[in-house]
Amino acid sequence: MQKRRWRWISLNLLRKLLMYAVCVIALVALFSVHLFPSSSSSKVPNFFDPFKLPTQHELKHQSWTRELTPPHLSKGKDPLSSHSRQLVGAREISDYDKLWKHSSNSKFEPCIEPSANYTPPGESRGYLLVHANGGLNQMRFGICDMVAVARIINATLVIPELDRKSFWQDNSHFSDVFDEDHFINVLANDVRVVKKLPKQLATASKSKKEFRSWSGIEYYEEEITNSWLNHQIIQASKSDSRLANNYLPLDIQKLRCRACYEALRFAPRIEAMGKLLVDRMRSYGPYIALHLRFEKDMLAFSGCTQELSPAEAEELRILRNNTDNWKIKDIDSKEQRSKGECPLTPKEVGFFLSALGYPSNTPIYIAAGETYGGDSHMAHLLSRYPYIMSKEKLATVEELQPFINHGSQLAALDYIVSVESDVFIPSYSGNMAKAVEGHRRFLGHRKTIVPLRKTIVRLFDKLENATLKERMKISNQIIDAHKKRQGSPRKRKGPISGTRGMDRFRSEESFYTNPKPECLCQRETPNVNTSHIIR
């Protein structure tokens, strides 16, 4: 009797052990799916008809600008796709919204129409030739400023010449990057624009000018217009930062917005390829566009060598010394970093994203050129976030071939994917970061998280010896520091107190980073569809 009893107890124990073993195996399998996606799952999927480039005929009718409802939510799909639900994991929907939902834009909409007193352009006094200098977004700012300058001085604007001599060595013409005819037609009621100088003026003398930086309307009306007395052509040698950010007539500010957000549309093949990349990123669910400025030119220019080898740091020092238009040569990297003047490293970006709460299977698009040092410097970020994509991963070699060796055109593709992302995060506050942030504000204050680099690197340096409790505290500090840095509506920031002269203008927030209040106004009625504003 006693033997039977023990046998019965043993069988029960064995059953329980088997049950626990099955549960453990199931849990392990579940966690491995959510936290450690297999290498095959991180590959780009096979894209069928909806993900093909359009024909040349269709290119004329393409626009990459997102409709009011994002494409991945507009086809009758559950607002939380299967991949989105994986991203949420055990979090509540409210936590999901905190990560992905953009700032409330119910009170503001674009308002860029001219005033009732605005008149079509009068009889032109001459021609304005413009050399747009810098990279893609620096040239964008400059071209939009020159549209306004042409209006102020009553000039006919000749299609600007793009920079071909800068670091990027791009020989693209205006029509290779932008839709030239669209630019001319949209601005027809503002400024007369022509593709070339008339033949009879090809050899005429020119008044060559380097317009004063951050100038007001009086400078152009009183000083520059005097050039018309002796010349029919004014040639601007530089275009960037030639207009003040503030205190310009309202119609001039609105014209800058019309030029930037309506007229300056990318060339059809760039728009089509950009839309294709956006569609392919959206096949993964909501995504972050990360402007990872850990590139050779930026590191050399800024003098930042954090996480670089001595040989890499020396290579960048030589490049900086050999680049004539980079004026500052001797730079203390540690001092730069402590002041928050270095781009975040890939490792610091991984820490930042984790601290904000983004899970490891968040899709991330790298909107940048080649990362300096390649995989050796990306390893830590990839270990945290394996779903890292780029235009080179999303597109085939054949699809990207027309854009290779054209830095401005490749940057335009990154620009499109960044503007259309669910969240945009720049690792450095350069022209690309400013341009995308401003465009996203204009389109409805889409979520843009601007890192406080000085705070991040200070907290990052505390991590190495931190306990788990201290790490949680650091994460909360990061979250608290960025609650009001996510693209919510606000007025443009003025100059830093105590600054004088050109430093005062330089410290102002760029007009193109935040076109409020001139180009964003309070809605008069709720639920107004503004998707028609950008075409």
C-alpha positions as CSV (number, residue, x, y, z in Angstrom):
1,M,0.0,0.0,0.0
2,Q,2.8,2.4,0.9
3,K,4.7,1.5,-2.3
4,R,1.6,2.4,-4.4
5,R,1.3,5.7,-2.6
6,W,4.9,6.6,-3.3
7,R,4.5,5.5,-6.9
8,W,1.4,7.8,-7.2
9,I,3.3,10.8,-5.7
10,S,6.3,10.2,-8.0
11,L,4.1,10.2,-11.1
12,N,2.4,13.4,-10.0
13,L,5.8,15.0,-9.5
14,L,7.0,13.9,-12.9
15,R,3.8,15.3,-14.5
16,K,4.4,18.7,-12.9
17,L,8.1,18.7,-13.9
18,L,7.1,18.0,-17.5
19,M,4.5,20.7,-17.4
20,Y,7.0,23.3,-16.0
21,A,9.6,22.2,-18.7
22,V,7.1,22.8,-21.5
23,C,6.2,26.2,-20.1
24,V,9.8,27.2,-19.8
25,I,10.5,26.1,-23.4
26,A,7.5,28.1,-24.6
27,L,8.6,31.3,-22.8
28,V,12.1,31.0,-24.1
29,A,10.8,30.7,-27.7
30,L,8.5,33.7,-27.2
31,F,11.2,35.9,-25.9
32,S,13.6,34.9,-28.6
33,V,11.0,36.0,-31.2
34,H,10.5,39.4,-29.6
35,L,14.0,40.3,-28.5
36,F,16.3,38.5,-30.8
37,P,15.0,38.6,-34.4
38,S,16.8,36.1,-36.6
39,S,19.2,37.3,-39.2
40,S,16.7,36.4,-42.0
41,S,14.0,38.6,-40.4
42,S,16.3,41.7,-40.7
43,K,16.7,41.3,-44.4
44,V,14.9,43.5,-46.9
45,P,11.7,41.6,-48.0
46,N,11.0,40.8,-51.6
47,F,9.1,43.8,-53.0
48,F,6.4,43.2,-55.5
49,D,4.4,45.6,-57.8
50,P,3.5,48.2,-55.1
51,F,7.2,48.7,-54.5
52,K,8.4,49.1,-58.0
53,L,9.6,52.4,-59.5
54,P,7.0,54.1,-61.8
55,T,7.4,54.6,-65.5
56,Q,8.7,57.9,-66.9
57,H,5.0,58.8,-67.8
58,E,4.0,58.2,-64.2
59,L,6.9,60.2,-62.8
60,K,5.2,63.4,-63.7
61,H,2.3,62.7,-61.4
62,Q,4.3,61.3,-58.4
63,S,4.5,63.1,-55.1
64,W,6.3,61.7,-52.1
65,T,4.5,64.0,-49.5
66,R,2.5,61.9,-47.2
67,E,-1.3,62.2,-47.2
68,L,-3.0,63.1,-43.9
69,T,-3.4,59.4,-43.2
70,P,-0.1,57.5,-43.4
71,P,0.1,54.8,-46.2
72,H,0.5,51.9,-43.8
73,L,-2.7,53.0,-42.0
74,S,-4.8,53.9,-45.1
75,K,-5.5,50.5,-46.6
76,G,-7.9,49.2,-44.0
77,K,-5.2,47.8,-41.8
78,D,-5.3,47.6,-38.0
79,P,-3.8,50.8,-36.6
80,L,-1.3,48.4,-34.9
81,S,0.1,46.1,-37.5
82,S,1.6,42.8,-36.5
83,H,5.0,44.2,-36.4
84,S,3.8,47.3,-34.5
85,R,2.3,45.0,-31.9
86,Q,5.7,43.3,-31.6
87,L,7.1,46.8,-31.0
88,V,4.6,47.4,-28.2
89,G,5.3,44.0,-26.6
90,A,4.0,44.1,-23.1
91,R,3.6,47.9,-23.1
92,E,0.2,49.5,-23.0
93,I,-1.2,51.4,-26.0
94,S,-0.5,54.6,-24.1
95,D,3.2,53.7,-23.9
96,Y,3.1,53.0,-27.7
97,D,1.6,56.4,-28.3
98,K,4.3,58.1,-26.2
99,L,7.0,56.6,-28.5
100,W,5.3,57.2,-31.8
101,K,2.5,59.7,-31.7
102,H,3.5,63.2,-32.9
103,S,2.7,66.4,-31.1
104,S,-0.8,67.8,-31.1
105,N,-1.2,69.9,-34.2
106,S,-4.9,70.7,-33.8
107,K,-4.4,74.4,-33.4
108,F,-2.1,75.2,-36.3
109,E,-2.0,74.9,-40.1
110,P,0.1,76.3,-42.9
111,C,-0.8,79.9,-43.9
112,I,1.5,81.0,-46.8
113,E,-0.9,82.8,-49.1
114,P,0.1,86.5,-49.8
115,S,-1.8,89.4,-48.3
116,A,-4.5,91.3,-50.1
117,N,-2.0,94.1,-50.9
118,Y,0.5,91.7,-52.5
119,T,0.9,92.4,-56.3
120,P,2.5,90.4,-59.1
121,P,6.1,91.2,-59.9
122,G,6.6,94.6,-61.7
123,E,8.8,95.4,-64.6
124,S,12.2,93.8,-63.9
125,R,15.2,96.1,-63.4
126,G,17.7,93.4,-64.3
127,Y,18.9,89.8,-63.7
128,L,20.1,88.2,-60.5
129,L,22.7,85.4,-60.9
130,V,23.1,83.2,-57.9
131,H,25.8,80.7,-57.0
132,A,24.2,78.4,-54.3
133,N,27.0,77.2,-52.0
134,G,27.3,74.3,-49.6
135,G,25.5,70.9,-49.4
136,L,22.0,70.2,-50.4
137,N,20.2,71.8,-47.5
138,Q,22.5,74.8,-47.3
139,M,21.7,75.4,-51.0
140,R,18.0,75.0,-50.4
141,F,18.0,77.7,-47.7
142,G,20.1,80.0,-50.0
143,I,17.9,79.5,-53.0
144,C,14.8,80.3,-51.0
145,D,16.5,83.4,-49.7
146,M,17.5,84.5,-53.2
147,V,13.9,84.2,-54.4
148,A,12.9,86.7,-51.7
149,V,15.9,88.9,-52.5
150,A,14.9,88.9,-56.2
151,R,11.4,90.1,-55.1
152,I,12.9,92.8,-52.9
153,I,15.2,94.3,-55.6
154,N,12.7,93.7,-58.4
155,A,15.1,91.3,-60.3
156,T,14.5,88.5,-62.7
157,L,16.0,85.4,-61.1
158,V,18.1,83.2,-63.3
159,I,17.9,79.5,-62.2
160,P,20.7,79.2,-59.6
161,E,23.9,77.4,-60.2
162,L,24.6,74.6,-57.7
163,D,27.8,74.2,-55.8
164,R,30.3,71.9,-57.6
165,K,33.5,72.8,-55.8
166,S,32.7,72.0,-52.2
167,F,33.7,68.9,-50.2
168,W,31.0,66.8,-51.9
169,Q,32.3,67.3,-55.5
170,D,28.9,67.0,-57.1
171,N,28.4,68.1,-60.7
172,S,24.6,68.1,-60.6
173,H,22.7,70.9,-62.3
174,F,19.6,72.5,-60.8
175,S,17.4,70.4,-63.0
176,D,19.1,67.2,-61.9
177,V,18.1,67.9,-58.2
178,F,14.9,70.0,-58.5
179,D,11.9,70.2,-60.7
180,E,12.9,73.3,-62.7
181,D,9.6,73.9,-64.6
182,H,7.6,73.5,-61.4
183,F,9.8,76.0,-59.6
184,I,9.3,78.6,-62.3
185,N,5.5,78.1,-62.5
186,V,4.8,78.1,-58.8
187,L,6.7,81.4,-58.4
188,A,5.1,83.1,-61.4
189,N,3.1,85.5,-59.3
190,D,6.0,86.3,-57.0
191,V,9.2,86.6,-59.1
192,R,10.0,86.2,-62.8
193,V,12.4,83.2,-63.1
194,V,14.3,82.2,-66.3
195,K,16.5,79.3,-67.1
196,K,19.3,81.3,-68.7
197,L,20.5,84.8,-69.3
198,P,19.4,86.3,-72.6
199,K,22.0,85.8,-75.3
200,Q,22.5,89.5,-75.8
201,L,23.6,89.8,-72.1
202,A,25.9,86.7,-72.0
203,T,29.0,88.9,-72.2
204,A,27.7,92.0,-70.3
205,S,29.5,93.3,-67.3
206,K,28.2,92.1,-63.9
207,S,28.0,93.7,-60.5
208,K,29.6,91.0,-58.4
209,K,28.4,91.0,-54.8
210,E,28.8,88.9,-51.7
211,F,25.6,90.0,-49.9
212,R,26.0,90.7,-46.2
213,S,25.0,87.9,-43.9
214,W,21.6,88.1,-42.1
215,S,20.6,91.4,-43.8
216,G,17.3,93.2,-43.5
217,I,15.2,94.5,-46.3
218,E,16.7,98.0,-46.0
219,Y,20.2,96.7,-47.0
220,Y,18.8,95.4,-50.2
221,E,16.5,98.3,-51.0
222,E,19.1,101.0,-50.2
223,E,22.5,99.5,-51.0
224,I,22.1,96.6,-53.5
225,T,19.5,98.3,-55.7
226,N,22.1,101.0,-56.5
227,S,23.9,98.4,-58.6
228,W,21.1,98.8,-61.2
229,L,22.3,102.3,-62.0
230,N,25.3,100.9,-63.9
231,H,24.6,97.2,-64.5
232,Q,21.9,94.9,-65.8
233,I,23.2,91.9,-63.9
234,I,23.9,91.4,-60.2
235,Q,25.9,88.3,-59.4
236,A,25.7,86.9,-55.9
237,S,28.8,84.8,-55.1
238,K,27.1,83.2,-52.0
239,S,23.5,82.5,-51.1
240,D,23.5,81.1,-47.6
241,S,22.3,83.1,-44.6
242,R,22.0,86.3,-46.7
243,L,18.6,87.2,-45.2
244,A,17.7,87.9,-41.6
245,N,15.6,85.3,-39.7
246,N,13.3,87.9,-38.1
247,Y,11.8,91.4,-38.6
248,L,11.2,91.0,-42.3
249,P,7.8,92.0,-43.9
250,L,5.2,89.3,-43.5
251,D,4.8,88.8,-47.3
252,I,8.5,88.3,-47.7
253,Q,8.5,85.6,-45.0
254,K,5.5,83.9,-46.5
255,L,7.3,84.0,-49.9
256,R,10.3,82.2,-48.4
257,C,7.9,79.4,-47.2
258,R,6.2,79.2,-50.6
259,A,9.6,78.8,-52.2
260,C,10.8,76.2,-49.7
261,Y,7.7,74.1,-49.2
262,E,5.9,74.5,-52.6
263,A,8.2,75.6,-55.3
264,L,11.4,73.8,-54.5
265,R,10.2,70.3,-55.3
266,F,12.7,67.6,-56.1
267,A,13.2,66.3,-59.7
268,P,10.6,63.6,-60.6
269,R,13.0,60.6,-60.5
270,I,14.2,61.7,-57.0
271,E,10.7,62.0,-55.8
272,A,9.7,58.6,-57.2
273,M,12.8,56.9,-55.7
274,G,12.2,58.6,-52.4
275,K,8.6,57.5,-52.3
276,L,9.7,53.9,-53.0
277,L,12.1,54.0,-50.1
278,V,9.4,55.4,-47.8
279,D,7.0,52.6,-48.9
280,R,9.7,49.9,-48.2
281,M,10.5,51.3,-44.8
282,R,6.8,51.4,-43.9
283,S,6.6,47.7,-44.7
284,Y,8.4,47.2,-41.4
285,G,5.8,49.4,-39.5
286,P,6.4,52.8,-37.9
287,Y,10.1,53.8,-38.2
288,I,12.7,56.3,-36.9
289,A,14.8,58.3,-39.4
290,L,18.1,58.8,-37.7
291,H,20.4,61.5,-39.2
292,L,23.6,59.9,-38.0
293,R,26.2,62.6,-38.7
294,F,29.1,60.4,-37.8
295,E,30.7,61.0,-41.2
296,K,34.2,61.8,-42.3
297,D,33.6,65.5,-43.3
298,M,31.6,66.3,-40.1
299,L,34.1,64.7,-37.8
300,A,37.0,66.4,-39.5
301,F,35.3,69.8,-39.5
302,S,34.2,69.6,-35.8
303,G,37.4,68.1,-34.6
304,C,35.6,65.3,-32.7
305,T,37.5,62.1,-32.1
306,Q,35.4,60.3,-29.5
307,E,35.7,56.5,-30.0
308,L,38.2,56.9,-32.9
309,S,41.6,55.3,-33.1
310,P,44.7,57.5,-33.1
311,A,45.2,56.7,-36.8
312,E,41.6,57.8,-37.6
313,A,42.0,61.0,-35.5
314,E,45.2,61.8,-37.4
315,E,43.6,61.2,-40.8
316,L,40.8,63.7,-39.8
317,R,43.3,66.3,-38.5
318,I,45.1,66.2,-41.9
319,L,41.9,66.6,-43.8
320,R,40.9,69.6,-41.7
321,N,44.2,71.3,-42.1
322,N,44.1,70.7,-45.9
323,T,40.6,72.1,-46.4
324,D,41.0,75.9,-46.9
325,N,37.5,77.0,-46.1
326,W,37.5,75.3,-42.7
327,K,38.9,78.2,-40.7
328,I,39.5,76.6,-37.3
329,K,42.3,74.1,-37.3
330,D,43.3,73.4,-33.7
331,I,40.4,71.8,-31.9
332,D,40.2,70.1,-28.4
333,S,38.0,67.1,-29.0
334,K,37.2,66.6,-25.3
335,E,36.3,70.2,-24.8
336,Q,34.0,70.1,-27.9
337,R,32.2,67.0,-26.7
338,S,31.7,68.4,-23.1
339,K,30.1,71.5,-24.6
340,G,27.7,69.3,-26.7
341,E,29.3,70.5,-30.0
342,C,30.1,67.0,-31.3
343,P,27.7,64.7,-33.2
344,L,26.6,61.8,-31.1
345,T,28.5,58.6,-31.8
346,P,26.6,55.5,-32.9
347,K,27.1,54.1,-29.4
348,E,25.7,57.2,-27.7
349,V,22.7,57.1,-30.1
350,G,22.0,53.5,-29.0
351,F,22.1,54.6,-25.4
352,F,19.8,57.5,-26.1
353,L,17.2,55.5,-28.0
354,S,17.2,52.8,-25.2
355,A,16.8,55.5,-22.5
356,L,13.8,56.9,-24.4
357,G,12.2,53.4,-24.3
358,Y,12.4,52.3,-28.0
359,P,12.6,48.5,-28.1
360,S,15.3,46.6,-29.8
361,N,13.3,45.7,-32.9
362,T,12.5,49.3,-33.8
363,P,13.0,49.9,-37.5
364,I,15.6,52.7,-38.1
365,Y,16.5,54.4,-41.3
366,I,20.0,55.9,-41.4
367,A,19.7,59.2,-43.2
368,A,23.3,59.9,-43.9
369,G,26.3,59.1,-46.0
370,E,28.9,56.5,-45.1
371,T,29.6,56.1,-41.4
372,Y,33.2,56.8,-40.7
373,G,35.0,53.6,-39.8
374,G,32.1,51.5,-41.2
375,D,31.0,48.4,-39.3
376,S,33.6,48.8,-36.5
377,H,31.8,51.9,-35.2
378,M,28.3,50.7,-35.9
379,A,28.7,47.4,-34.1
380,H,27.3,48.6,-30.8
381,L,24.3,50.3,-32.3
382,L,23.6,47.2,-34.4
383,S,23.7,45.0,-31.4
384,R,21.0,47.0,-29.8
385,Y,18.9,47.7,-32.9
386,P,19.4,45.1,-35.6
387,Y,16.6,46.6,-37.8
388,I,18.8,49.3,-39.2
389,M,18.2,50.2,-42.8
390,S,19.6,52.7,-45.4
391,K,18.9,53.5,-49.0
392,E,21.7,51.1,-50.0
393,K,19.9,48.2,-48.1
394,L,16.4,49.1,-49.2
395,A,17.1,49.6,-52.9
396,T,18.9,47.5,-55.5
397,V,22.2,48.5,-57.1
398,E,20.4,49.1,-60.4
399,E,17.8,51.4,-58.7
400,L,20.4,53.5,-57.0
401,Q,22.8,53.7,-60.0
402,P,21.5,57.0,-61.4
403,F,22.2,58.7,-58.1
404,I,25.7,57.3,-57.4
405,N,28.5,60.0,-57.2
406,H,25.8,62.7,-56.9
407,G,25.9,63.7,-53.2
408,S,23.1,66.2,-53.5
409,Q,20.7,63.7,-55.1
410,L,21.5,61.0,-52.5
411,A,21.0,63.6,-49.8
412,A,17.6,64.4,-51.3
413,L,16.5,60.7,-51.0
414,D,17.5,60.8,-47.3
415,Y,15.6,64.1,-46.9
416,I,12.4,62.6,-48.3
417,V,12.6,59.5,-46.0
418,S,13.3,61.7,-43.0
419,V,10.4,64.1,-43.6
420,E,8.0,61.2,-44.0
421,S,9.3,59.2,-41.0
422,D,7.2,58.6,-37.9
423,V,10.0,60.0,-35.7
424,F,13.0,62.0,-36.8
425,I,16.1,62.2,-34.7
426,P,19.2,64.2,-35.7
427,S,22.5,63.3,-34.0
428,Y,23.8,66.8,-34.8
429,S,22.2,70.2,-35.5
430,G,23.5,70.8,-39.0
431,N,21.6,72.0,-42.1
432,M,19.9,68.7,-42.8
433,A,18.6,68.5,-39.2
434,K,17.3,72.1,-39.4
435,A,15.7,71.7,-42.8
436,V,13.9,68.4,-41.9
437,E,12.8,69.8,-38.5
438,G,11.3,72.9,-40.2
439,H,9.6,70.9,-42.9
440,R,8.1,68.5,-40.4
441,R,6.8,71.5,-38.3
442,F,5.2,72.9,-41.4
443,L,3.5,69.6,-42.2
444,G,1.8,69.4,-38.8
445,H,4.5,69.4,-36.2
446,R,5.5,65.7,-36.8
447,K,7.5,64.2,-34.0
448,T,11.1,65.3,-34.1
449,I,13.3,64.6,-31.1
450,V,16.3,66.9,-30.9
451,P,18.9,65.5,-28.5
452,L,20.4,67.6,-25.8
453,R,23.9,66.4,-26.7
454,K,25.6,68.1,-23.7
455,T,23.3,66.3,-21.3
456,I,23.5,63.0,-23.1
457,V,27.3,62.7,-23.1
458,R,27.5,63.7,-19.4
459,L,25.0,61.0,-18.5
460,F,26.5,58.5,-20.9
461,D,29.9,58.8,-19.2
462,K,28.3,57.9,-15.9
463,L,26.9,54.6,-17.2
464,E,30.1,52.5,-17.1
465,N,30.1,52.0,-13.3
466,A,26.4,52.6,-12.7
467,T,24.2,50.2,-10.8
468,L,20.9,49.0,-12.2
469,K,19.0,51.5,-10.0
470,E,21.3,54.3,-11.2
471,R,20.8,53.3,-14.8
472,M,17.0,53.6,-14.3
473,K,17.5,57.1,-12.8
474,I,19.7,58.1,-15.8
475,S,17.0,56.8,-18.2
476,N,14.4,58.9,-16.4
477,Q,16.6,62.0,-16.6
478,I,17.0,61.5,-20.4
479,I,13.2,61.2,-20.8
480,D,12.5,64.3,-18.6
481,A,15.1,66.4,-20.4
482,H,13.5,65.7,-23.8
483,K,9.8,66.1,-23.0
484,K,9.7,69.5,-24.6
485,R,12.1,68.8,-27.4
486,Q,9.8,66.7,-29.6
487,G,8.6,69.2,-32.3
488,S,5.6,70.7,-30.5
489,P,4.3,74.1,-31.6
490,R,6.3,77.1,-30.4
491,K,7.6,80.4,-31.7
492,R,11.0,80.7,-33.2
493,K,13.8,81.3,-30.7
494,G,15.5,84.7,-30.8
495,P,19.2,85.5,-30.1
496,I,21.0,84.3,-27.0
497,S,21.1,87.0,-24.4
498,G,24.3,88.9,-24.2
499,T,25.5,88.2,-27.8
500,R,26.4,91.1,-30.1
501,G,27.0,91.8,-33.8
502,M,27.1,88.8,-36.1
503,D,27.2,86.4,-33.1
504,R,23.8,87.7,-32.2
505,F,22.3,86.7,-35.6
506,R,24.2,83.4,-35.6
507,S,22.7,82.4,-32.3
508,E,19.1,82.9,-33.5
509,E,17.1,79.9,-34.5
510,S,16.9,79.6,-38.3
511,F,13.8,80.7,-40.0
512,Y,13.8,77.3,-41.9
513,T,14.0,75.4,-38.6
514,N,10.8,76.9,-37.3
515,P,8.6,79.0,-39.7
516,K,6.2,79.9,-36.9
517,P,4.6,82.3,-36.5
518,E,4.7,83.7,-40.1
519,C,3.8,80.5,-42.0
520,L,1.8,78.6,-39.3
521,C,-1.4,80.1,-38.0
522,Q,-4.2,79.0,-35.7
523,R,-7.0,77.0,-37.3
524,E,-10.3,78.8,-37.6
525,T,-12.3,75.6,-37.7
526,P,-11.4,72.1,-36.5
527,N,-10.6,69.1,-38.7
528,V,-9.4,71.1,-41.7
529,N,-7.6,68.9,-44.3
530,T,-4.2,70.6,-45.1
531,S,-2.8,67.9,-47.3
532,H,-3.3,70.0,-50.4
533,I,-0.9,72.6,-49.1
534,I,2.2,70.6,-50.4
535,R,2.0,69.2,-53.9
